[in-house]
Each structure stands twice: as C-alpha cells, then as structure tokens.
Amino acid sequence: MCCFSQQVKRVSDTSIFCRMGSKGNQVVIYSMMLEANEDLAMILPIPVTDDRDESSVQFVDLSNYEKFFPMLDRAFPADNFGPFGATDSKKPKAMLSLKVETVGSFDASFVPTRDDFDRLDERFRISSEIWDELPAYRDHGFVVFKLKAGNAHVHPMAFAFPAKDRNSLVFPTIHIHDGEIHEEAEFDHTLYCQADSSEVKMDWQESVAPLGRYINAPAAKGAVRGDEHVYKKQMVGAYPNEDVAVAAI
C-alpha cells in the first residue's frame, strides 16, 4: 500500500500485521511514515463479504500503543533482518454522509462499495476512473483514514472486517500515490502475520517465542494472539503493484 486521495511526497517504513479471527474476521494493523503537503485520505481496499454495510468494519484505537511494531520486532533476531525478495433518512442513500469514527488521531470511515465514495468529501476520494482500471476491486469495500498534512510517523491504524475468504490473509499493498496506476511499485514494507499455513511457515521468518512475550496483548485490544508465534517478511524494492495474499490455514 498505500492508496491516497492526493499526491504524497514520501511514504516509507510501512508495517502491516494481519490475522484471521476464529469467526472469519480479518484483523489489519497498519503504520507508516508519511510526508504530504495537504490533508488527504489513505484508502485500503478490502475483500469483505457481500453482506455488508458501513458498520461492518470494527475500528480499534491503538493511539496509546505507538510502539506496537517496534515491540513486535523484538520477536525476531536482529541478524535475520533483511529483504525477503474504517442523518437524514428521507434523503436518497447516495446523498447521506458516511458514518465517521474518531480512532486515535484519525477520522475513519468504511465505504461499503465503490458507489458509496460519492458520500465522502471529494478530497478524500480516488476517482472512479482509477478504480475502473482495477476491476479486481469492483466487489471490495474500502477503509478510509483521513490524515493531516505534514511529515510524521503514523501511529498504528487497526480494524477488523468480515473476510470474503477466511482461508486467505490479504495485505493491502496496492499503491496509488500520484493518481495513476503503475504495473510496478517501490515497496518499503514489513509484513507480519499470525497464521497456521505451511506457506507462511515455509517462506516467512518465525518469531523465537509466542508474541505475548513481546507484545502486551490486552493493550492491543484483542488484535493479536499472545499465545501464538508471529511471522515476518520484508519487501524492499520494486514489486508487482498488487495486494499480497497468503494462506491463513
């Protein structure tokens, strides 16, 4: 990721954690370094179930756990680091403003369908012409975080959504930084997951102990499993501009 509603100067040091819950809700925790000249929105397409509305996504406030990812990284030996190759009922629906939640330092909304982007301030949308170039996201929902201009490390943004395929973890890594779609994108991403699949266990670096030894699971408000190991993969350099998906089980 990221998909932004306005052009950004720089995005780096992106960290994404994913886990599939027992009831089929995928958890995503996302953080990055962002430099932008104006207020904008980060938009995360998510493969959500067909039966959804604007309340389908549960946002989690981790503003008091800014060190979540540095703490998580303690689970991995330093010498193994390196690249691994979220009213007026008489108005028509399209005219109703979307529900907005305050999540730590951000305002967040869930956009259930592409058509619902019309219910957002124009500054916080990506044009329909851009989405037309990405037919794979036609049936997705979209989590929107409104961010302030400036140069700052963004505290962890966390949410859970009812996954369309509970057997797959999807990391929202497609990039739209300049209003255009490019076949390749420059990644500066560290991906983490808790999964029980042979794919993850074979290709990702495993923590030396269960996550609860390094992360205060209650402080993470249920977003992680303290009794399970965590796996890590770094992606630095040019990669196909698409989401990363791995088997969850």
N, C-alpha and C positions, 0 to 999 in steps of 0.2 A: 504494500500500500504506500502511498495514500492517494485517494481521490479528493481533490479540493475544488471548491466552487470558484476560487480566484487563483491567479498565478501566485506561486510562492517563490521566495528567494532561495531557500535551502530547507531540506528535510534530511535528517541523519539520525543515527543511533536509535533506530526503530526496534522495539521489543514487543513481541506478541506471544501471549500464553493462551493455549486452548485446552479445553477438557470437555468431554461429553458426560453429562449428568445421567443418573440412573433412569430418569423419566424422559430422556431424549432431548433435554435442553442443552445446547452447546454454550459453554462459557467462553468469553473472549476478554482478555485484559490487554490493553494496548497503551504504549507510551512511545514518545519520540522527542527529538529536538527539532523545533520549528522556528524558522525566521520568515516573517511575512510583513508586508508594508501596510496591509489593511485587514480589517476584520473579515473573516471568512468561515467556511464550514468544512470540516472533514466528513466525508461521506463514505460509509462502509457498506457495500452490497453484501447481503447475507442470504443464504439459501434456506429460507424459512418455509414452514408448512403452508399449504394453500389456504387453510382455515386460519386466518389471522386478521387482526385489526390493529389500530395504533397503540393498543395496550398490551400487545403480545410480547414485547420486549421488556425485560426487567433490568433496569439500570442499577448499578452498585456503586456507591460513593466510596472511593478509595483515596480521597484527597488527604486523609490523615496517614496514609501508608505510601508516601512518596518514594520510599526506599525499597518498595516491593521487589523490583527487578535486581538492584544491587544485592539485596539479601538472598534472592533466589540464586544468583550466580555463585554464591559461596558453596553451592551443592556440587560444583564442578571443579576439578583440579585445574589450577591456572595454566599448567604446562600443556593441557589438552585443548586450550582455546585455539581458534583459527577457523577460517572459512571452510565450510563443507560444500566445496564445489557445489447511541437512543429516543357564551355559546347560545349559538342561537340555532335551535333545532329546526326552525322553519326555513333556514337558508338551504340551498342546494348543497350537497356534500362537497362538491368541488370548491365551494366558497368558504367552508368552515376552516378556521385555522387549526393546525395540528396541535395536539397536546404537547406542551413543553415542560420538561422537568429540569430542576436545578440539581446537578450532580457535581458536587465539589465546586470547582472553578468554572464549570461549563453549564450552558443550557443545552439540553439534549432532546431529541425527538426521534420517534420511529416513523418512517414513511412506509406504509404498507405496500404500496405499488408505485410504479412509475408515474401514473396519472396523479397521484397524491402530491407530487412535487409542486403542483400549482397552488397548494395550500401553504407553501413556505415563502418567506421573503425571498425575492429574486436574488439577493446577494448570496443566499445560502443554497442555491441550486446548481446543478450541472445541466446544461441544455439537453433537451430531448434529442437533438441531432447527434450528440455524443453517444447517448445510450442506444440510438439506432445502429450505431457502429458496433455495438456489443450485444448481439442477440442472445447470447448465453445468459444474460442478466435480465431477460424480459420478465421472468416469473419471480425475481428476487424482491425482497424488501430491502430497506435502506436505513441504517442507523446514522443519524446526523448529530455531530458535535459542533457547536458554534464556538470559535476560538477568536481570541483577541490578537490584534496586530502586535508585533514585537519579535524579540529573539529570546526564547525561553525553552527550558526542558518541560515538556507537558506531563503533568502528574498522571498516574495510571487511570485510564478510562476503562470501565468494566461494565459488562452487560451479559445477559443470557437470553437466548432465543430458542423457540421450538424448532429443532432442526428438521429439514425435509428428509434427510438421510441420516439416521442416528448411527450408522456404521462408518461414517466418514467425518473427520475433522477438517474444516475448511478455514485456512488462514487468509484473511482479506488482504492480499498483497498486490492486486492490480493497481497500477499507477496512472493517475491523471493529474499532472502538475501544471500544465500550461494550456489547458483547453483542447488538447489534441491526444489521439491515441497513437502510441508508438508500439511497434512489434516487440522491441526490447526495452528494458528499463534498467537503470542503475540501482542495485539493491545495496542497502546498508542495514541488514535485518538480522536479528537474532530471534529464532523461533523456539518456543518451549511448548511441551505438551505433557499431559498425563494420559497415556493410552496403553492398551494391553495388546497391541498388534505386533506380529512378527516383523512387519515392515518398519515400524518405529524402532523396535529393539535391535534390528539389524543395522539400520542406516544412521541412527541418531546416537549422540553421546548420552550415556546414562549417568544420573547423579550417583554419588558414592553412598548415599543413605536416603531414607524416606524424607520427603520435603518438609515434614514437621520439625525436623532438626534445625532447619534454616529459616523457615517462614512461620510467623505467628498465624496459624490457620484461622483462629477466631477473628483476628484483626482483618483478615482478608474476606470476612463475611460470607464464608461458605464457598468462595470461588475456587478454592484449591482443596485437594485431599492431602492432609498431613501425613497419613499412613501409607502413601504411595510414593514411589520414585518419580522423578521428573526427567524428561529427555530434552536434549538441546541440539539445534542445528543452526549454523551461521551461514548466511548467504550474503556475500560481499562481491560486487562486480555486476557485470551485465548478465541478465537472465531474461527468458521469455516473459513478456508483460502479461501475467495472469495470476490467478489465485493459486496457492499451494494447498493441495489436499492430501491427506494421509488416512489410512485405515485406522479407525478408532478401536476396533477389537479384532 
